[in-house]
Amino acid sequence: MKTLDFLKKNYSKNLSLATTADYLGVNSFHLSHVIPRELGIGFNELLNRIRINKAKELMAGGASVKEASYLVGFSDQAYFTRVFKRMESALPRDFVDMIAKKYK
């Protein structure tokens, strides 16, 4: 899916449904229906999943929670923490601690 490829390459930018649709040359209304039909989740959920997965990779590689949150495109660390907890059922700090224990 072209949308997924675009988001995976540009997740750290300030993206919206409208800017993504413009880049892809489609109507944002159309894109807002295609993504859930094809992937079962909405645009924001998809973008946040991509960002959280990348943040986990960065933190596993030694990045701090703050650093990872900003590198993946979250401008607010508190919002990043809320999204991370909702998706991973754990706080980012707990994830970092788990990784540290695993490789100790």
GUDO-671576 format. One record per residue: residue number from 1; residue in three letters; x, y, z of N, C-alpha, C in turn. Coordinates in nm, 3 decimals, m for minus. Last residue first. Example, Ala and Ser with C-alpha at 12.3 -4.5 7.8 and 13.67 -1.06 7.14 Angstrom:
2_ser_1.285_m0.225_0.708_1.367_m0.106_0.714_1.290_0.003_0.787
1_ala_1.319_m0.569_0.780_1.230_m0.450_0.780_1.320_m0.330_0.780
# end
This chain:
104_lys_2.114_m0.756_3.036_2.211_m0.736_3.143_2.300_m0.855_3.159
103_tyr_1.903_m0.763_2.863_2.038_m0.770_2.808_2.147_m0.743_2.909
102_lys_1.677_m0.745_3.024_1.688_m0.856_2.929_1.832_m0.873_2.880
101_lys_1.708_m0.505_3.157_1.716_m0.630_3.233_1.740_m0.749_3.141
100_ala_1.671_m0.327_2.942_1.797_m0.325_3.018_1.815_m0.456_3.095
99_ile_1.409_m0.384_2.868_1.518_m0.408_2.773_1.651_m0.416_2.847
98_met_1.278_m0.296_3.100_1.267_m0.436_3.058_1.380_m0.472_2.962
97_asp_1.338_m0.022_3.095_1.386_m0.105_3.206_1.384_m0.253_3.170
96_val_1.197_0.050_2.864_1.343_0.068_2.869_1.402_m0.019_2.979
95_phe_0.937_m0.006_2.952_0.991_m0.075_2.835_1.144_m0.068_2.836
94_asp_0.913_0.178_3.157_0.906_0.035_3.189_0.963_m0.048_3.074
93_arg_0.919_0.413_3.006_1.027_0.387_3.102_1.031_0.239_3.141
92_pro_0.672_0.396_2.869_0.799_0.386_2.796_0.917_0.354_2.888
91_leu_0.439_0.181_3.043_0.501_0.311_3.022_0.631_0.295_2.943
90_ala_0.212_m0.046_2.885_0.325_m0.019_2.975_0.375_0.122_2.945
89_ser_0.051_m0.116_2.675_0.008_m0.151_2.812_0.122_m0.138_2.913
88_glu_0.098_m0.023_2.423_0.188_m0.126_2.475_0.151_m0.176_2.614
87_met_m0.098_0.169_2.367_m0.064_0.067_2.267_0.015_m0.050_2.325
86_arg_m0.114_0.327_2.597_m0.237_0.271_2.538_m0.204_0.156_2.443
85_lys_0.154_0.401_2.630_0.088_0.319_2.732_m0.038_0.253_2.676
84_phe_0.192_0.557_2.398_0.273_0.437_2.422_0.202_0.344_2.520
83_val_0.012_0.766_2.447_m0.006_0.680_2.330_0.069_0.549_2.350
82_arg_0.128_0.876_2.681_m0.011_0.827_2.681_m0.036_0.731_2.565
81_thr_0.385_0.946_2.585_0.370_0.850_2.695_0.230_0.792_2.699
80_phe_0.316_1.139_2.392_0.386_1.017_2.353_0.368_0.909_2.459
79_tyr_0.215_1.333_2.565_0.124_1.268_2.470_0.186_1.137_2.420
78_ala_0.452_1.400_2.694_0.339_1.348_2.773_0.240_1.277_2.682
77_gln_0.609_1.506_2.488_0.647_1.378_2.549_0.534_1.318_2.631
76_asp_0.518_1.640_2.193_0.483_1.646_2.335_0.512_1.509_2.398
75_ser_0.569_1.588_1.936_0.620_1.716_1.986_0.596_1.731_2.136
74_phe_0.674_1.299_1.778_0.586_1.351_1.883_0.646_1.481_1.935
73_gly_0.858_1.195_1.594_0.757_1.290_1.550_0.658_1.339_1.653
72_val_1.072_1.042_1.664_0.967_0.977_1.585_0.850_1.069_1.551
71_leu_1.228_1.214_1.816_1.281_1.163_1.689_1.174_1.098_1.602
70_tyr_1.074_1.251_2.047_1.092_1.361_1.952_1.140_1.312_1.817
69_ser_1.092_0.997_2.166_0.961_1.057_2.139_0.972_1.169_2.036
68_ala_1.368_0.958_2.196_1.291_0.874_2.104_1.159_0.939_2.067
67_glu_1.426_1.154_2.394_1.489_1.158_2.262_1.408_1.079_2.160
66_lys_1.271_1.058_2.610_1.251_1.193_2.554_1.306_1.202_2.412
65_val_1.383_0.807_2.653_1.241_0.819_2.620_1.216_0.953_2.553
64_ser_1.706_0.776_2.490_1.620_0.804_2.605_1.476_0.813_2.559
63_ala_1.847_0.503_2.306_1.791_0.639_2.311_1.707_0.656_2.437
62_gly_1.928_0.236_2.290_1.993_0.324_2.385_1.941_0.467_2.392
61_gly_1.788_0.061_2.135_1.924_0.093_2.093_1.995_0.194_2.181
60_ala_1.544_0.068_2.248_1.619_m0.057_2.262_1.765_m0.037_2.222
59_met_1.470_0.319_2.156_1.496_0.300_2.299_1.573_0.172_2.325
58_leu_1.439_0.258_1.880_1.536_0.359_1.925_1.571_0.341_2.072
57_glu_1.233_0.068_1.888_1.363_0.033_1.829_1.471_0.129_1.879
56_lys_1.031_0.226_1.999_1.078_0.107_2.070_1.215_0.063_2.018
55_ala_0.996_0.410_1.792_1.045_0.456_1.922_1.099_0.339_2.004
54_lys_0.885_0.243_1.598_1.018_0.301_1.574_1.078_0.350_1.705
53_asn_0.640_0.188_1.724_0.731_0.078_1.691_0.873_0.129_1.667
52_ile_0.535_0.448_1.737_0.565_0.376_1.861_0.661_0.260_1.833
51_arg_0.502_0.509_1.460_0.589_0.590_1.546_0.629_0.515_1.673
50_ile_0.316_0.315_1.382_0.446_0.322_1.317_0.545_0.397_1.405
49_arg_0.104_0.389_1.551_0.165_0.255_1.561_0.304_0.253_1.499
48_asn_0.047_0.649_1.456_0.097_0.630_1.592_0.160_0.493_1.611
47_leu_m0.047_0.588_1.198_0.072_0.671_1.216_0.131_0.652_1.355
46_leu_m0.276_0.434_1.269_m0.169_0.379_1.187_m0.039_0.456_1.207
45_glu_m0.427_0.623_1.410_m0.384_0.499_1.477_m0.267_0.436_1.401
44_asn_m0.473_0.812_1.206_m0.396_0.848_1.327_m0.345_0.726_1.401
43_phe_m0.625_0.651_1.015_m0.498_0.717_0.983_m0.415_0.745_1.108
42_gly_m0.768_0.347_1.162_m0.769_0.479_1.101_m0.630_0.537_1.081
41_ile_m0.766_m0.003_1.069_m0.746_0.106_1.164_m0.745_0.238_1.089
40_gly_m0.782_m0.189_0.867_m0.863_m0.210_0.986_m0.845_m0.107_1.096
39_leu_m0.665_m0.171_0.619_m0.581_m0.206_0.734_m0.656_m0.227_0.864
38_glu_m0.863_m0.117_0.424_m0.748_m0.201_0.391_m0.673_m0.254_0.514
37_arg_m1.047_0.043_0.561_m1.094_m0.072_0.484_m0.979_m0.169_0.457
36_pro_m0.889_0.246_0.673_m0.959_0.150_0.760_m1.006_0.025_0.685
35_ile_m0.791_0.359_0.419_m0.702_0.305_0.523_m0.775_0.208_0.616
34_val_m1.020_0.451_0.279_m0.937_0.342_0.225_m0.852_0.278_0.335
33_his_m1.122_0.667_0.419_m1.202_0.544_0.409_m1.120_0.424_0.362
32_ser_m0.934_0.862_0.402_m0.986_0.832_0.536_m1.075_0.708_0.536
31_leu_m0.905_0.885_0.127_m0.799_0.820_0.205_m0.848_0.779_0.343
30_his_m1.141_1.028_0.068_m1.118_0.895_0.012_m1.016_0.818_0.095
29_phe_m1.085_1.265_0.204_m1.204_1.188_0.239_m1.189_1.044_0.190
28_ser_m0.860_1.356_0.066_m0.845_1.312_0.206_m0.966_1.232_0.254
27_asn_m0.791_1.239_m0.261_m0.878_1.318_m0.175_m0.866_1.266_m0.032
26_val_m0.449_1.206_m0.372_m0.587_1.158_m0.354_m0.662_1.253_m0.263
25_gly_m0.174_1.235_m0.388_m0.258_1.277_m0.500_m0.399_1.224_m0.493
24_leu_0.000_1.196_m0.186_m0.038_1.077_m0.263_m0.127_1.111_m0.382
23_tyr_0.010_1.453_m0.083_0.131_1.392_m0.136_0.098_1.274_m0.228
22_asp_m0.258_1.479_0.003_m0.202_1.568_m0.099_m0.080_1.506_m0.164
21_ala_m0.267_1.282_0.203_m0.352_1.270_0.084_m0.299_1.357_m0.029
20_thr_m0.089_1.399_0.385_m0.059_1.268_0.328_m0.139_1.247_0.200
19_thr_m0.225_1.630_0.452_m0.094_1.641_0.387_m0.053_1.509_0.322
18_ala_m0.464_1.516_0.564_m0.469_1.606_0.448_m0.334_1.614_0.377
17_leu_m0.374_1.371_0.784_m0.444_1.301_0.677_m0.442_1.386_0.550
16_ser_m0.044_1.489_0.857_m0.188_1.485_0.881_m0.249_1.404_0.768
15_leu_0.279_1.509_1.010_0.187_1.459_0.908_0.042_1.468_0.954
14_asn_0.567_1.623_1.060_0.436_1.667_1.108_0.332_1.630_1.002
13_lys_0.787_1.334_1.048_0.742_1.468_1.007_0.605_1.498_1.066
12_ser_0.837_1.074_1.104_0.890_1.174_1.197_0.848_1.317_1.163
11_tyr_0.736_0.919_0.893_0.667_0.918_1.024_0.714_1.030_1.117
10_asn_0.816_0.870_0.633_0.800_1.008_0.675_0.737_1.024_0.813
9_lys_0.824_0.602_0.572_0.940_0.684_0.536_0.935_0.823_0.598
8_lys_0.578_0.511_0.657_0.698_0.448_0.713_0.824_0.529_0.683
7_leu_0.408_0.663_0.494_0.411_0.687_0.638_0.536_0.627_0.703
6_phe_0.463_0.548_0.240_0.485_0.691_0.265_0.499_0.719_0.414
5_asp_0.379_0.283_0.282_0.519_0.312_0.247_0.553_0.458_0.277
4_leu_0.105_0.330_0.328_0.188_0.270_0.432_0.336_0.298_0.406
3_thr_0.028_0.429_0.076_0.012_0.511_0.196_0.104_0.460_0.307
2_lys_0.067_0.211_m0.095_0.147_0.332_m0.112_0.143_0.422_0.012
1_met_0.085_m0.117_0.000_0.000_0.000_0.000_0.090_0.124_0.000
# end
